[in-house]
Amino acid sequence: MARLRRQLDVPDARAELRRWIHARLQLSEAIEKELLDRVDRTLNHYERLWQESKDQALRALASGSAARMRRTMEELARRDEEKHRGLAYCERLVQYLTAKMQHDAKTQLLTLEWFMERLEAYLALGVCGRWCAVGMVDITSFKSLNDTFGHTTGDRILERVADLLRRDMRESDLVVHETRRPHVTAPMHARFGGDEFCFCLTELQESTSALRVAERFARAVADYDWSAEHTRLSKGVVNVDIGVICLRRPPARERLRMTSEITRELLDRADAQLYIAKRDPQTHVSCGCVRMQHGALVEC
């Protein structure tokens, strides 16, 4: 009897799942409560089935019915599998909701909110590279393109620029190799809103690398065969303007002074560089450099 009880005693993963959701996802209070309520309802259902099966097994043992016990154990195994499928479903639901909340629906880039959180965490804790760079991207004359070719084509242009941003706005092939440095921070790209995007290059050994990466991305957009998106579009019709601000990595004691205000100021400075780039139609790229001094950003 004691041996059978041990076999039937399946550990309850409810508390572990709750801790995992709270620690790993960092959801808002309302979303976390809704998710936990759904998890509770699912687990309560399967725990009730589990308990019923255990009771049936014990009654079968007491009656001495070997055949009934065998059927009950088979049913118990089946329901145990259903419970595990329920837990797997809950985990997939958590992953889906997390991805949906963190990524822009149209471009699949990070939302601005999550980009800012990741950027602030990197600035405070990151240790690789002497420089990092924050940039703003704007599609040149996008409103005119949207009005001329229609919103459907405008959406395709947004999606394709986002794809090119992911592909070309990276520093790994210039200064580091991810296969050799598995701890390198993953590239960060986000949709700022409308036809504007933002990015962060995190592992630069020199500030000029950021300018080269930005210029490469601008060329990739200009050289793309846009006729694939609309027959009246061609190479050179779609361009982007890019503003970049490079930050010299401060020592550890200065990084402790990094705040959300500093993070926002970096983005504002990149936006100012973007407007400089817009006034120079030849280059489409403008870059500046700053460093931390006594908790504030100063030009260098």
KEKE-3310 file (N, C-alpha, C; in steps of 0.2 Angstrom, whole numbers, plus 5000, padded with zeros to 4 digits):
npx = (5004:5009:5020:5012:5006:5016:5020:5009:5009:5011:5021:5016:5016:5012:5016:5030:5028:5021:5031:5041:5034:5032:5046:5053:5045:5041:5028:5015:5005:4991:4990:4998:4990:4979:4984:4989:4977:4971:4980:4978:4964:4966:4975:4968:4958:4964:4971:4960:4955:4966:4966:4954:4957:4967:4959:4950:4960:4964:4952:4950:4961:4958:4947:4952:4952:4960:4959:4952:4960:4971:4965:4962:4974:4979:4970:4974:4987:4984:4977:4987:4996:4988:4987:5001:5001:4993:5000:5011:5004:5000:5013:5017:5007:5011:5023:5019:5010:5020:5029:5020:5017:5030:5034:5032:5017:5017:5030:5037:5048:5056:5045:5044:5044:5050:5062:5068:5069:5077:5089:5092:5095:5106:5115:5118:5123:5131:5147:5155:5165:5172:5164:5147:5132:5118:5104:5093:5081:5073:5061:5064:5054:5042:5028:5024:5027:5018:5006:5006:5007:4999:4992:4994:5006:5014:5014:5021:5033:5037:5039:5049:5060:5061:5066:5078:5084:5086:5095:5106:5109:5120:5134:5142:5149:5159:5167:5166:5164:5150:5150:5162:5161:5150:5143:5140:5129:5113:5108:5099:5084:5070:5053:5050:5039:5026:5034:5047:5062:5072:5088:5101:5119:5129:5143:5155:5171:5177:5171:5169:5165:5151:5147:5150:5142:5129:5130:5131:5119:5110:5114:5110:5096:5094:5099:5091:5079:5065:5055:5050:5040:5032:5027:5029:5039:5057:5075:5083:5072:5067:5073:5083:5085:5097:5101:5114:5121:5135:5141:5154:5160:5157:5167:5165:5160:5154:5144:5134:5127:5119:5103:5085:5083:5095:5096:5085:5089:5100:5093:5086:5096:5101:5090:5091:5103:5097:5089:5099:5104:5094:5094:5105:5105:5114:5122:5114:5116:5121:5132:5136:5146:5147:5151:5151:5150:5152:5139:5132:5129:5141:5148:5160)
npy = (4994:5007:5008:5009:5021:5030:5029:5034:5048:5062:5076:5093:5106:5119:5130:5131:5135:5147:5154:5154:5161:5174:5178:5177:5183:5196:5203:5215:5219:5217:5209:5198:5193:5189:5179:5170:5166:5159:5149:5143:5138:5129:5120:5116:5108:5097:5092:5089:5078:5070:5067:5060:5049:5043:5040:5031:5021:5017:5012:5001:4993:4990:4982:4971:4968:4964:4965:4977:4986:4986:4992:5004:5009:5011:5021:5031:5033:5038:5050:5057:5060:5069:5079:5083:5088:5098:5107:5109:5116:5128:5133:5136:5145:5156:5159:5163:5175:5183:5185:5192:5203:5209:5212:5221:5221:5222:5223:5214:5218:5223:5231:5249:5251:5239:5239:5250:5246:5235:5242:5250:5241:5235:5246:5248:5236:5229:5224:5222:5228:5244:5254:5259:5261:5271:5272:5281:5279:5284:5283:5290:5303:5295:5297:5303:5292:5283:5289:5289:5276:5269:5262:5248:5245:5254:5247:5236:5241:5246:5234:5227:5236:5234:5221:5222:5230:5222:5213:5220:5230:5227:5223:5212:5206:5215:5218:5208:5190:5181:5167:5164:5172:5169:5175:5188:5202:5201:5208:5224:5229:5240:5246:5262:5270:5273:5277:5276:5269:5262:5257:5248:5246:5236:5231:5238:5241:5253:5270:5273:5262:5261:5271:5265:5254:5259:5266:5256:5249:5260:5260:5247:5248:5257:5251:5240:5230:5237:5234:5222:5224:5233:5236:5248:5253:5255:5252:5264:5272:5271:5277:5279:5289:5291:5293:5293:5290:5289:5281:5281:5268:5269:5268:5256:5262:5273:5268:5264:5275:5276:5279:5279:5291:5295:5285:5289:5301:5298:5292:5304:5312:5304:5306:5319:5319:5313:5322:5331:5323:5322:5334:5333:5327:5319:5310:5304:5300:5304:5306:5306:5308:5304:5305:5298:5309:5313:5308:5313:5316:5321:5329:5322)
npz = (5000:5004:4995:4983:4985:4985:4971:4965:4969:4962:4959:4963:4952:4953:4961:4957:4944:4945:4952:4941:4931:4937:4940:4927:4917:4920:4919:4918:4932:4930:4919:4923:4934:4926:4918:4928:4934:4924:4922:4935:4934:4924:4930:4941:4936:4930:4942:4949:4941:4943:4957:4958:4951:4959:4970:4965:4962:4975:4981:4972:4976:4989:4988:4982:4969:4955:4941:4940:4946:4937:4926:4932:4934:4921:4917:4926:4922:4909:4912:4919:4909:4902:4911:4910:4897:4899:4907:4898:4888:4895:4897:4884:4881:4889:4883:4871:4874:4880:4869:4861:4868:4868:4855:4840:4831:4816:4811:4819:4826:4842:4854:4858:4872:4877:4871:4877:4890:4889:4884:4894:4904:4898:4898:4911:4915:4905:4899:4889:4875:4870:4866:4863:4853:4849:4839:4827:4815:4800:4787:4772:4766:4768:4769:4757:4748:4754:4751:4737:4732:4740:4755:4757:4750:4757:4770:4766:4763:4775:4782:4775:4776:4790:4790:4783:4792:4803:4797:4792:4802:4812:4822:4822:4812:4810:4822:4832:4834:4835:4837:4843:4854:4864:4874:4870:4869:4862:4846:4846:4840:4836:4833:4833:4830:4819:4804:4809:4816:4829:4836:4844:4845:4853:4856:4852:4847:4843:4839:4826:4820:4821:4813:4800:4800:4800:4788:4779:4781:4776:4762:4759:4759:4749:4738:4737:4727:4725:4716:4719:4729:4723:4707:4701:4709:4711:4712:4723:4725:4738:4753:4768:4782:4795:4811:4823:4839:4848:4862:4874:4883:4900:4916:4929:4941:4936:4928:4937:4939:4928:4922:4919:4913:4908:4898:4890:4886:4877:4867:4863:4859:4848:4840:4837:4829:4819:4813:4808:4798:4789:4783:4775:4760:4753:4761:4771:4783:4800:4813:4831:4846:4863:4881:4898:4912:4928:4930:4920:4902:4891:4876:4866)
capx = (5000:5014:5023:5008:5004:5022:5019:5003:5010:5014:5023:5012:5021:5009:5021:5036:5026:5020:5038:5044:5030:5034:5053:5055:5041:5040:5022:5011:5001:4985:4991:5000:4984:4974:4987:4989:4970:4969:4984:4975:4959:4968:4978:4963:4954:4968:4972:4954:4955:4971:4963:4948:4960:4970:4954:4948:4965:4964:4946:4951:4966:4955:4942:4956:4951:4966:4958:4950:4966:4975:4961:4962:4981:4980:4967:4978:4993:4982:4975:4993:4998:4984:4990:5007:5000:4990:5006:5014:5000:5001:5020:5016:5003:5015:5028:5015:5009:5026:5031:5015:5018:5036:5036:5027:5014:5018:5037:5040:5054:5054:5041:5049:5045:5054:5068:5071:5070:5084:5094:5094:5099:5113:5120:5120:5127:5135:5154:5159:5166:5173:5159:5140:5129:5110:5102:5086:5080:5067:5061:5064:5047:5037:5021:5023:5027:5012:5000:5007:5007:4994:4994:4996:5013:5017:5015:5026:5040:5039:5041:5055:5065:5063:5070:5085:5087:5088:5100:5112:5111:5123:5141:5146:5154:5165:5172:5166:5161:5146:5152:5167:5159:5143:5140:5138:5122:5109:5106:5092:5080:5063:5050:5049:5032:5025:5040:5053:5064:5078:5092:5107:5124:5132:5149:5159:5178:5178:5165:5168:5161:5144:5145:5151:5136:5124:5131:5130:5111:5107:5115:5106:5089:5094:5100:5086:5075:5059:5049:5047:5035:5027:5030:5031:5045:5063:5081:5084:5066:5066:5079:5082:5089:5099:5105:5118:5125:5140:5143:5160:5158:5160:5169:5159:5157:5150:5138:5129:5123:5115:5096:5081:5083:5101:5094:5080:5093:5103:5088:5084:5102:5101:5085:5094:5107:5093:5087:5105:5105:5089:5096:5110:5102:5119:5124:5108:5118:5124:5134:5140:5149:5146:5153:5148:5155:5148:5132:5128:5132:5144:5150:5167)
capy = (5000:5012:5008:5011:5028:5034:5029:5039:5054:5066:5082:5098:5111:5125:5135:5132:5138:5154:5158:5155:5167:5180:5180:5177:5187:5203:5206:5220:5216:5214:5203:5192:5190:5185:5173:5165:5164:5154:5143:5139:5134:5123:5115:5113:5103:5091:5090:5085:5071:5066:5065:5055:5043:5040:5037:5024:5015:5014:5008:4995:4989:4988:4977:4965:4967:4965:4968:4984:4990:4987:4997:5011:5012:5013:5027:5035:5035:5043:5057:5060:5062:5074:5084:5086:5091:5105:5111:5111:5121:5134:5136:5139:5151:5161:5161:5167:5181:5187:5187:5197:5210:5212:5213:5225:5216:5223:5222:5209:5221:5225:5237:5254:5250:5234:5241:5255:5242:5231:5246:5253:5236:5234:5251:5247:5230:5227:5224:5221:5233:5251:5259:5256:5266:5271:5276:5282:5278:5287:5282:5297:5304:5290:5299:5303:5285:5280:5292:5288:5269:5265:5259:5241:5245:5257:5242:5231:5245:5246:5227:5226:5240:5231:5215:5224:5233:5216:5209:5224:5234:5223:5224:5206:5204:5220:5218:5202:5185:5178:5160:5164:5176:5167:5180:5195:5204:5200:5215:5226:5233:5241:5251:5268:5272:5275:5274:5277:5263:5263:5251:5248:5242:5235:5228:5241:5243:5260:5273:5273:5256:5262:5274:5260:5249:5264:5268:5249:5249:5265:5257:5241:5250:5261:5246:5234:5230:5238:5232:5216:5226:5236:5236:5255:5255:5253:5254:5271:5276:5271:5278:5280:5294:5288:5297:5289:5293:5284:5282:5278:5264:5272:5263:5253:5266:5278:5264:5264:5281:5276:5280:5279:5298:5295:5281:5293:5306:5295:5292:5310:5314:5301:5309:5326:5318:5311:5328:5333:5318:5324:5340:5332:5321:5315:5305:5301:5297:5308:5302:5310:5304:5307:5300:5300:5313:5314:5306:5317:5315:5327:5328:5321)
capz = (5000:5005:4989:4978:4987:4982:4964:4963:4972:4957:4962:4960:4949:4953:4964:4953:4938:4947:4953:4935:4928:4940:4939:4921:4912:4922:4916:4922:4937:4928:4914:4927:4937:4922:4916:4934:4935:4919:4924:4941:4932:4920:4934:4946:4932:4930:4949:4951:4938:4946:4964:4957:4949:4965:4975:4962:4963:4982:4982:4969:4980:4995:4986:4980:4962:4951:4935:4941:4948:4931:4922:4935:4933:4915:4917:4929:4917:4904:4914:4921:4902:4900:4915:4908:4891:4901:4909:4892:4885:4899:4895:4877:4881:4892:4878:4866:4877:4881:4862:4858:4871:4867:4848:4836:4827:4809:4809:4823:4830:4848:4855:4861:4879:4879:4869:4882:4896:4888:4883:4901:4908:4895:4899:4918:4917:4900:4901:4883:4870:4873:4864:4861:4849:4849:4833:4825:4808:4797:4780:4768:4762:4768:4768:4750:4746:4756:4747:4730:4731:4744:4762:4757:4748:4763:4775:4763:4763:4782:4784:4771:4780:4796:4788:4781:4798:4807:4793:4791:4807:4817:4823:4824:4807:4810:4827:4836:4831:4840:4838:4848:4860:4865:4879:4867:4869:4856:4843:4848:4835:4838:4829:4837:4829:4812:4799:4813:4820:4833:4837:4848:4844:4860:4857:4847:4849:4841:4837:4819:4818:4821:4806:4795:4800:4798:4781:4775:4781:4771:4755:4758:4758:4743:4733:4737:4722:4727:4712:4722:4733:4719:4700:4700:4713:4709:4716:4724:4726:4745:4756:4775:4786:4801:4816:4828:4845:4851:4870:4876:4889:4907:4921:4933:4946:4932:4926:4943:4939:4923:4924:4913:4910:4903:4892:4886:4883:4872:4861:4860:4855:4841:4836:4835:4824:4813:4809:4804:4792:4785:4780:4770:4756:4750:4765:4774:4790:4804:4819:4836:4851:4870:4886:4904:4916:4934:4930:4914:4896:4888:4870:4865)
cpx = (5004:5017:5019:5006:5010:5022:5014:5004:5014:5015:5018:5017:5018:5014:5027:5034:5024:5026:5041:5041:5032:5041:5055:5052:5041:5034:5019:5007:4994:4985:4994:4995:4980:4977:4987:4982:4968:4973:4980:4969:4961:4971:4973:4959:4958:4970:4966:4953:4960:4969:4958:4951:4964:4965:4951:4953:4965:4958:4947:4956:4962:4950:4946:4955:4957:4965:4956:4955:4970:4971:4962:4969:4982:4976:4971:4984:4990:4980:4982:4996:4994:4986:4996:5006:4997:4995:5010:5011:5000:5008:5020:5012:5007:5020:5025:5013:5015:5029:5027:5016:5025:5038:5030:5024:5015:5025:5040:5047:5051:5049:5046:5050:5050:5061:5072:5073:5077:5090:5097:5098:5106:5118:5122:5124:5131:5142:5158:5160:5168:5168:5152:5137:5121:5108:5095:5086:5073:5067:5059:5057:5043:5030:5019:5023:5020:5006:5000:5005:5002:4996:4996:5004:5017:5019:5021:5033:5042:5042:5048:5061:5066:5067:5077:5088:5090:5094:5106:5114:5114:5130:5145:5151:5160:5170:5172:5163:5157:5148:5158:5166:5152:5139:5138:5131:5119:5108:5099:5089:5073:5060:5048:5042:5032:5030:5046:5055:5070:5082:5098:5112:5128:5139:5155:5166:5180:5172:5164:5165:5154:5142:5146:5145:5130:5124:5129:5122:5108:5108:5111:5099:5089:5095:5095:5081:5068:5053:5046:5041:5030:5030:5032:5037:5051:5069:5081:5078:5065:5073:5078:5087:5091:5103:5108:5121:5129:5142:5149:5159:5161:5163:5164:5156:5152:5143:5132:5125:5119:5107:5092:5081:5089:5099:5090:5084:5097:5099:5087:5090:5103:5096:5087:5099:5103:5091:5093:5105:5100:5090:5102:5108:5107:5121:5119:5110:5122:5126:5138:5142:5148:5150:5150:5153:5151:5141:5128:5132:5135:5147:5158:5169)
cpy = (5006:5014:5011:5019:5032:5034:5034:5046:5058:5073:5088:5104:5118:5131:5136:5136:5145:5158:5159:5161:5174:5183:5181:5182:5194:5206:5211:5216:5213:5208:5197:5189:5186:5179:5168:5162:5158:5148:5139:5135:5128:5117:5112:5108:5097:5088:5086:5078:5067:5063:5059:5048:5039:5037:5031:5019:5013:5010:5001:4990:4986:4982:4971:4964:4969:4968:4975:4988:4991:4992:5004:5014:5014:5020:5033:5038:5040:5050:5060:5063:5069:5080:5087:5090:5098:5109:5114:5117:5128:5137:5139:5145:5157:5164:5165:5174:5186:5189:5193:5203:5213:5214:5217:5220:5216:5221:5216:5211:5222:5231:5242:5253:5245:5235:5246:5251:5238:5236:5249:5247:5235:5240:5251:5241:5227:5228:5224:5227:5240:5256:5255:5262:5265:5275:5276:5282:5280:5285:5288:5297:5299:5291:5300:5296:5282:5282:5290:5281:5265:5263:5252:5241:5249:5252:5237:5235:5245:5239:5225:5230:5237:5225:5217:5227:5227:5213:5213:5228:5230:5224:5218:5204:5210:5219:5212:5197:5181:5171:5159:5167:5175:5172:5187:5196:5204:5207:5217:5231:5234:5246:5256:5270:5274:5272:5275:5270:5266:5256:5253:5243:5241:5233:5231:5242:5250:5263:5273:5267:5257:5266:5270:5256:5253:5265:5261:5248:5253:5262:5251:5243:5253:5256:5240:5235:5230:5236:5226:5218:5230:5237:5243:5258:5252:5255:5262:5275:5276:5272:5279:5285:5291:5293:5293:5293:5288:5285:5278:5275:5267:5267:5261:5257:5271:5274:5264:5270:5281:5275:5279:5286:5298:5291:5285:5298:5304:5294:5299:5313:5311:5304:5316:5325:5316:5317:5332:5329:5320:5330:5339:5326:5317:5309:5301:5299:5303:5305:5307:5306:5308:5302:5303:5304:5315:5313:5309:5315:5321:5324:5326:5320)
cpz = (5000:4998:4983:4979:4984:4975:4962:4965:4967:4960:4959:4958:4949:4955:4960:4947:4940:4948:4946:4931:4930:4939:4932:4916:4914:4919:4921:4927:4935:4923:4918:4931:4933:4920:4922:4935:4930:4920:4930:4939:4928:4925:4939:4942:4932:4937:4951:4948:4941:4953:4963:4955:4955:4969:4972:4963:4970:4983:4978:4973:4986:4994:4983:4973:4957:4945:4935:4942:4942:4927:4925:4934:4926:4914:4920:4925:4912:4906:4917:4914:4900:4905:4913:4901:4893:4903:4903:4888:4889:4898:4888:4877:4884:4887:4873:4868:4878:4874:4860:4861:4870:4860:4845:4831:4819:4807:4813:4826:4837:4849:4858:4868:4881:4876:4874:4888:4895:4887:4890:4905:4905:4898:4907:4919:4912:4901:4894:4878:4874:4871:4863:4857:4849:4843:4831:4818:4805:4790:4776:4764:4762:4767:4761:4746:4747:4752:4740:4728:4735:4751:4762:4755:4754:4768:4772:4764:4771:4784:4781:4775:4786:4795:4787:4788:4803:4803:4793:4797:4813:4817:4822:4818:4806:4816:4832:4832:4836:4842:4843:4854:4861:4870:4876:4867:4862:4853:4845:4843:4837:4833:4834:4836:4822:4807:4802:4816:4824:4834:4842:4846:4850:4861:4852:4851:4848:4838:4830:4816:4817:4815:4800:4794:4798:4790:4776:4775:4776:4764:4754:4756:4751:4737:4732:4731:4724:4723:4714:4726:4729:4712:4698:4704:4710:4714:4717:4726:4734:4748:4764:4777:4792:4805:4822:4833:4848:4858:4871:4883:4896:4911:4925:4937:4942:4930:4931:4942:4933:4925:4918:4909:4906:4897:4887:4882:4877:4866:4858:4856:4848:4837:4833:4829:4817:4809:4805:4798:4787:4781:4775:4766:4753:4754:4769:4781:4794:4811:4824:4841:4858:4875:4893:4909:4922:4933:4924:4908:4893:4881:4870:4858)
residu = (MET:ALA:ARG:LEU:ARG:ARG:GLN:LEU:ASP:VAL:PRO:ASP:ALA:ARG:ALA:GLU:LEU:ARG:ARG:TRP:ILE:HIS:ALA:ARG:LEU:GLN:LEU:SER:GLU:ALA:ILE:GLU:LYS:GLU:LEU:LEU:ASP:ARG:VAL:ASP:ARG:THR:LEU:ASN:HIS:TYR:GLU:ARG:LEU:TRP:GLN:GLU:SER:LYS:ASP:GLN:ALA:LEU:ARG:ALA:LEU:ALA:SER:GLY:SER:ALA:ALA:ARG:MET:ARG:ARG:THR:MET:GLU:GLU:LEU:ALA:ARG:ARG:ASP:GLU:GLU:LYS:HIS:ARG:GLY:LEU:ALA:TYR:CYS:GLU:ARG:LEU:VAL:GLN:TYR:LEU:THR:ALA:LYS:MET:GLN:HIS:ASP:ALA:LYS:THR:GLN:LEU:LEU:THR:LEU:GLU:TRP:PHE:MET:GLU:ARG:LEU:GLU:ALA:TYR:LEU:ALA:LEU:GLY:VAL:CYS:GLY:ARG:TRP:CYS:ALA:VAL:GLY:MET:VAL:ASP:ILE:THR:SER:PHE:LYS:SER:LEU:ASN:ASP:THR:PHE:GLY:HIS:THR:THR:GLY:ASP:ARG:ILE:LEU:GLU:ARG:VAL:ALA:ASP:LEU:LEU:ARG:ARG:ASP:MET:ARG:GLU:SER:ASP:LEU:VAL:VAL:HIS:GLU:THR:ARG:ARG:PRO:HIS:VAL:THR:ALA:PRO:MET:HIS:ALA:ARG:PHE:GLY:GLY:ASP:GLU:PHE:CYS:PHE:CYS:LEU:THR:GLU:LEU:GLN:GLU:SER:THR:SER:ALA:LEU:ARG:VAL:ALA:GLU:ARG:PHE:ALA:ARG:ALA:VAL:ALA:ASP:TYR:ASP:TRP:SER:ALA:GLU:HIS:THR:ARG:LEU:SER:LYS:GLY:VAL:VAL:ASN:VAL:ASP:ILE:GLY:VAL:ILE:CYS:LEU:ARG:ARG:PRO:PRO:ALA:ARG:GLU:ARG:LEU:ARG:MET:THR:SER:GLU:ILE:THR:ARG:GLU:LEU:LEU:ASP:ARG:ALA:ASP:ALA:GLN:LEU:TYR:ILE:ALA:LYS:ARG:ASP:PRO:GLN:THR:HIS:VAL:SER:CYS:GLY:CYS:VAL:ARG:MET:GLN:HIS:GLY:ALA:LEU:VAL:GLU:CYS)
# end
